[in-house]
Amino acid sequence: MVADNLPAKADVVKLFTDKGIAAMRLYEPNTDALTALKGSSIEVMLGVRNEDLASIAGSQSAADDWVHTNVAAYSDVKIKYITAGNEVIPGPNSQYVLPAMQNLLNSLTAAGLSSSIHVSTVVAMNVLGSSYPPSQGAFSVETATVMSSIVSFLSSNGSPFLANVYPYFSYTGSPGQIALPYALFSGDAPVVQDGTLSYHNLFDAMVDALYSALEKAGGATVRIVISESGWPSAGSDAATVPNAQAYVNNFISHVTSSDGTPKRPGQPIDAYVFAMFNEDQKPGDAVERNFGLFFPSMLPVYPALHGAAGAIVVCHGMVADNLPAPADVVKLFTDKGIASMRLYGPNTDALTALKGSSIEVMLGVRNEDLASIAGSQSAADEYVYSDV
């Protein structure tokens, strides 16, 4: 929300709902935003401001007050995660992260909310001392002690490891060393071979480097949630609308598929796209103000599959003689996380291929069959019996 021209919070919530976006990250409690979220189905990742960590770490009553004011008071908001700081580690405030997490968990437990809300913190890739190849991922000397304790907390409480993962910054920070298609999910051939694991995109390599670090720190069962990822549309040579559109669409398709990463195959990845809007007052380089999917006017910066794939319905037209086999189409829907299909008329092969799948179907009666079904209950019965 680092801007002076953003839409009203209620309009933002409506935009999330209209676009089928299932979750929102708030970097700090915002009364207007939380009020607008009341009664919605949007899940919320709610942050504790970095500057509040010391007081919450040093006082259980301060943690209790924070939870009472910002969480318990909004019982009809679907808060899923509380994050104790954003990218605090490494740094002088690292010492406050774990005590703050513990006090927040105590407060949630006392309020009867700890079973539905998980406490974690958000880190960037700079917690790693090594990341290449991914199997060599390890926390740095500077962060190893604090991260080991945090990983133990996450493992003990079933909380996820939250990470901001930006192939854009890795690509631009290593001129000439990383191919753009590898960063944009656009390449076909594997670029990195790490033992038996092949990496076709930079995102997977970065995530698996984090998984390797977790394993070395005793957190083999801790799952990773991507708390931020995106690509800017302006502000540098690599920050273009086509690149941003390619990255974001490919990223959404990847994390909502069942592909997972080479180290954790077959697992959809919970992920948050950064950001909803361009933020005109965000400090730093120009790219920092151009990560939005939308302009503040709520017009899209570029077309993107903004929502969780479960919100997307795809119409399966069949007026062609060169379409894939129905079984292959169903597999494509499943792989891409597309939850619903529209069939314009009963098609035995398609319906057979859909058996046992989780895909919801809108099934049409052909226009030319309407008269017979309208004129005869038995014709309607036969249609339902044969096709439903």
Disulfide bonds with the S-S distance in Angstrom:
none
